[in-house]
């Protein structure tokens, strides 16, 4: 009898890890590039059709206060590390195509964390966290599979930036025909079709749409003949093409029998572009009407105002995420610990995380455990939120401060800094304390070297996107 009990105990012990492994969800994390807050149907857009995203939002959590960094590289770094990018020097601008720096290799990234827990990890799409040295590349940072672009901007049909091909599969250049959004969708579908559902999957599907250059297949542009502005017409086609590919990914998950155990999270990497200075380097956009719409929120990409940092976002997991509007504060850094918790993955190898597990906020709409967030901390500007209050502090002379109550004034029209000097001072003290933990921005160090080369009479390579906030930069 004792022997039988022992054998039963061993059998149960062996079964439990398998059961727990089966409960771990597949994670499909979809990121759009420079998508306007109001350029999706679930946020009230009427002239661009996004039925697949709208369906996911209607059946899951639609976020009203989902925050990211003001620009591409910082947001992607925050997602991969669960830490604010000011901690490792990626807080300012994007990594220019001519630069050699990247995301600090001592950071323990999300794919490394999930892979250690038994996940198969894949990135399909845009990386933009270091390209000049392979030590920064996705395959060297925890991804089992990689397909897409290493830099930030490329022609949608040639897959080149300034004549240089930027299209890779597993570290090897790939020259192939096709529109990038559709190629990424094709690859994601193929990956799912060939995946063993018994192994949990982490798919980071990072589209470069609808970032500039504004290009779309003719059949998608033709869908919007009623939009008079030609750039908005193309942009609309880009967004609908993006939506169609997301629909194909959802359908592939359903066909494979994986949908019921898959959490899908979708958001933009920053707000839609409003300033031509930040629209990209492949074309002069200064005389073009920028097509993005951030709805009620002020400004856009590169700005510390809400339009640059509060983005359209949703999460969907049938039967596990309640269908509702979620108002709690969530920042991009919160996805790392949240995904790790769902995956049963250890974060012991991470540096101290800034992110917080917000699963109950996502799944049930509970109050967020987050009451404070940093929009960014740079030597020349910073911004943070505490509860309803938001402070923007520009330290360049003449210095200035903006203070807003976002509950009463989400469009940031009424600067209250003169009326609440004590609140301003307290939040400045908090920012200054955090700034003491910041690394120097690698972008500024890199561009200083460019200036020095110029002073020494050496050729100066072009600079990609810079930095900005409203009209002061």
N, C-alpha and C positions, 0 to 999 in steps of 0.2 A: 504493500500500500504506500509505504514511504517513497519507494522508487517511482511509483505512478505519479504521486504528487510532485515529486522533483521534476519528472519529465514534463508534466503539465505546466509547471512554473517556468521551465526553460522555454517551452513552446510559446507561452503567452508573452514572455519577455522578448522573444524573437519577433513576434507579430506586432507588438506595440510600435517599434520604430517604423515598420513598414506602413502601418496605418497612419502614423503621424506624417510620414513622407507623402502619402497619398493626399493628405489634407492640405498640404502646402500648395498655394495657388501658383499657376503660371502668371507671370507679370508681363504685360505688354504696355510699355511706357512710350507714348507717342508725343513728339514735340514738333510743333510748327515753328516757322522762322519769320519773325516780324509780322505776325498776324494781328490785325487790329481787334480790340476788345469787342467792338460791335460789328465785326465782319463775319459773324456766324448767326444762324437763325435763332439759336437758343438764347442769344443776348439781344434779340430784337431786330436783326438785319432783315430787310425786306427785298433788297435788290440782288442779293447773292444767295444761291440755294446751297444749303448744307444739310440735306436730309439725314445722312448717316450719323453725323455728329449730333444733330438735334434728337435723334432717336436714342442715342446713348445718354444724352443729358436728361431726357424725359424719363428714362428708366433708372437713373442713378442720381448721383450727387452733382448738382450744378453749383459751382463755387462762385460766390460774389466777392470774396476777399482772398484770392490766391495771388501771392506775390512772387516775383522773380527779381533778378538783378536788371539794371537798365540796359545792358547790352549782352550780346551773344556769348562770348567766351566766359565772362563772369558767371552767367547763369548756368552754363554747361558744367563749369567747374564746381559750382555749388551743388548741382545735382549729383555729380560723381563723388563728392567728398563728404556731403552733409555738413560742410563748414563754410562760413563766409569767406569769399575770395580775398578779402583784405588780409587774411591770415597767412597767405602764401604768395602774395604779390600779383594776383590776377584781377584786382579790383578795378583797374583803369582800362577802358577801351577793349579792343579785341587784339588777338595776336596777328600782326600784319604778315602778309605772305612772304615778305622779305626778311622776317625776323627768325631767330634761332631758338628762342626760349619756349618753354612749355610748362604744363602742370607739374609741379614738384613731384618727383618720383618717390619721395618718402611718404606721400599720402596713400592711404589704403582705400582704394576706390570701391564703389558699389559692386561692380562686376567681380572683383576679387573676393569681396565678402560673400556674395551669393554663390560664386563658384565653389568656394571652400565648403559651403553648406550643401553641395550636391546639385546645384543648378547648372544647366547648360546656358551659356551667356552669348548673346549675339548683339552686335551693333549693325544696323542697316541705316545708312544715311550719313549725316554730317557730324564730324568730330570737333575740329577747331580748338583743340587743347594742346597743340604742339605737333609740328609736321617736319621740321628741319632735321630732327634726329629720331631714329626709329625707337629709341628708348621711351619716347612720348606717345607712340602709336597705340591704338586700341588693343592689338593683339599682345602687346607687351604690358598691358595694364589690366589684364583679367578677362578679356573677351575671347571666347573660343572661336568666334567667327566674326569677320568684318567685311562689309561691302559699302562703298560710297566714297565720299570726299573727305579729305583731311583738313582742308582750309575752310574758308567761310563763304566764298561767293564764287559762282562759276556759271558759265553759259549752260542753259538747260539742255541744249542739243549737242554741243561739241564736248561738254564736260571739261572745259578749259577756262583758266583765268589768265588773261593777257597772253594767250597762245600756249600756255603750259597746261598739259593734261593733269587733271586732279581727280582720278577715278580709280579706285583700288578694290581688289578682292584679296583678302588675306595677305596684305603687304605687297601684292603684285599689281602693277599697272594693268588696267583693262581698257582697251579701246573698243567701244561698242556703240551701235546706233541706238537712239531712243531718247525720249524726254525723261529727265531725271525723276520726276515725281512718279511716273508710271514704272520706270525701271526699279525704283525702290519698292513700290507696291508689289511688282512681280516677284522680287526676291523675297520679300516678307511672306508672301503666300507660299512660295516654293519651300521656304524654310519650315513653315508650319506643316505643310503637307508631308514633309519628310521627317518630322519630329516624332519621337517616341513619347506619347503622352505620359508614360510612367515616370519619365524624368522631368522634373519641374524646369520650366523655361523662363529665362529673363530676356526679353527682346526689347532693346532700346531702339525704337524706330524714329529716327531724327530727320524729318523731311527738311529740305532747304527752301521749300515753298512756304509763303509767297514772297521771299526775299527777292530783291533786285538781282539781275536784270528782269524786268517785267516781260515774260515770254510765256506763251501757252500754245498748245496745239490748236490749229485752226478750228477744229470742230468744237472746242470749248469756247473759243472767242465768239463763234457764231451763235452760241446759246444766249449771248447777251447783246444782241443787236439793238435792243431797246435802251441800253445805257449809252448816253450821248458822249460822255467823256471817254476818249480812246484808251487812256491808261487805266481808268477804273474798269473798263470793259475787259481788258487783258487780265487785270488783277482778279476780277470776278471769276474768269475762266480758270485761273491758277488755283483759286480757293476751292472751286467746285471739283476740279480734277483731284486735288488733295483729298477732299471729302469722299470721292468715289473710291480712291485707293484704300482709305480707312474702311469703307464698307466692304471691300474685297477681303481685307484682313479679318474682319469680324465674321464674314461668311466662311472663310477658310477654317477659323477656329470652330465654328459650329459644325462644319462638315467632318472635321477631325474628331469631334466629340470632346473638345477641350473647353468650349465656351463656358460651361457651367462652373468650371474651376479656374477661371481666368479673370483677374482684375485688370481692367483697362483704365489707364490714366492718360488724359490728354490735356495739354496746355501749350501756350506760346512761350518762346524763350525771352521775349520782352514785348513791350507794347508796339503797336504799329508805328512805322516811321512817319513823322510829321515835318521834319527838317531835312532839306535836301543834303545838308552836310553829312548826314548819317545814312544816306540811302545806298551807299556802296561806292566802289571805286572803278567799276567797269563802264560807267556812262555818266555824263554830266546831267544831273537831274535838276539843276538850278532853275531851268525854264519849264519844268514839267510839274503839273499839278499832282502832288503825291496822293495816291488813291486810298490810303488807309483811314479807317474811322475808329477812333477809340471811345466813341459815344460821349458820355458826360464827363469823361476824365481829361484833365488838362495835359497838353503836350503829348510826347511820345518817346520813342526809342532814344536812349542816351540821357534822357531827362530824369531827374529825381521826383518829378511830379507823378501823380497817379497814372497818367497815361503812358508813362514809360515802364511802370513796374507792376501795376495791377492788370492781370491778363485773363482772357477767357480760359476757362478750365472746367474739367468734369472728371468724374470717376464712376465706373460702372462694373458691378460684379453681381450677376443675377442671384437673388436670394440672400445676398450678404451685405449689399449697400442699399439703404433705403432710398426710394425715389423722393427727392426733396431738394429744396434750395438750401445750401449750407452757407451760413453767414460767418462762421468762425474764421479767425485769422489762420492762414496756412502759408508757409514760405517754402520755396523750392528745397531748402536744406532739410525740411521735415520729411521728405520722401525717403531718404536713405534709412533713417531709423524705423520708419513705418514699414517699408518693404522688408527690412531685415527681421523685424518682429514677426511679420506674417510668414516669412520663410524659415523661421526658427534658426536664423543665422546669428553668429556671434559678432559683435562689434569691438571685441577686446583688442584687436590689432589696429583699430582706428586711433588717430589722434582725437583729443576731446571734441565730441560732436557739438555743434551749435543747434542742430536739428532736434526736434522733439517728436516722439511717436504720437501722431494725431489720428490714429485709426478710428477711435470712437467718434471723433468729429466728422471724419469722412463717412463712416458707415451708418451712424445714427443721428448725426447732426448735433451731437453734444457740444457744450461750450468748449472752445479750444483751450488747451493748456498754455497756448502762446498768448501773451499779452504785450510783448515787446518784439520789435524786429528792427534790424538795420537795413535801410535801403542801400546804403553804401558808405564806406569810409575811405576817403582819399585825402591827400595832403591839402588839396585846394577846396574841397567841399565834402559835406557829409549830410546824412539825413537819417532820422529814426522815427519810429512810432511807439508810443506808450499809450495803450488803451485807445481812447478816441483822438489823442493828440499826436500831431506830426510836426516835426521841426526840420526845416532845411537850413543848413548853415554853410554859407559861402565864405571861406576864410581869405580869399584873395582880396587885396585892398582895392577899393574900399569894401570891407567885409559887410555882409548883410545877413539877416535872418528872416525866415518865413515861419509862422506858426499857424496851424490850421486845426480846427475841430472837424475831423472827417465825417463824424456822424451827422453833424449839422451842415457841413459844407464839403461834400465829397468832390466837388469840382474845383476846390481850392481858389475861390474868388476873394475871400475875405481874410487878409493877413492880420492875425491878432497879436503879433509879437509885441507891439507897443503897449497893448492892454494887459499883457501877462508877463512882465519881465522876470518874475520869479520862476515861472514855468520854463521860460527860455533858458535861464541860467542853469536850472537843474538838469535839463536835457543836454545842454552844452557840456556840463560836467560829465555826464554819462558818456557822451560821444568822445570826449577827450580821454577819458579813462580807457575806453575801448581802443582808441587810436594808438595808445601806448603799446598795444599788443600787435599792431599792424606791421607787416613787412612793407618795404618800399615798393611802389608799383613797378613791375618789370617793364611795362610799356614805356614809362618815363625814362627809366635807365637806358632802355634800348634806343629811344629817340635822342637821348643826350649823346649817345655814341655816334648817331647819324650826324648830329650837329658838329661834333668834334671832327669827324671825318671831313665834313664840308670845310671847316676852318683850316684843315691841313691840306686842302686842295684835292682831296680824294673824291671820286664819284659818289653822289648821293642817290640812293635808290628811293623810289616813291614810297610815301607813307600811306598806309591804309586809313581806316576810320580813326578819328581822334576822340575827343571827349566833349561833353557839352551839357548844359542845363539852362533852358530858356534862352534869352538873348544875350546873356553875359558871356557865353562861350561859343 
